[in-house]
């Protein structure tokens, strides 16, 4: 899951796209986007790296996994949509997920785990 998110964001940054925008929940068009946003907010993953309880922090990130999988697989969300507003909002959503992972551990440094 993390690897897929990281690859999409790395590709977008490599193309010169700005991925630093804010998420606009009103701009979501797919249920999978709304569901992922709700789960990100529910788990409050933005603050996981601030906790000294890394087990609990990682547990929150793991709990997000099925919703991320549904976003990509069942939801059929195309992050790199031709519509820049949709694309940028989806990239911002993925950044909200990538950032806590990177603050705890960068899985790409562990030989492709996750």
Order of alpha helices (4+ residues) and beta strands (2+ residues): alpha-alpha-alpha-alpha
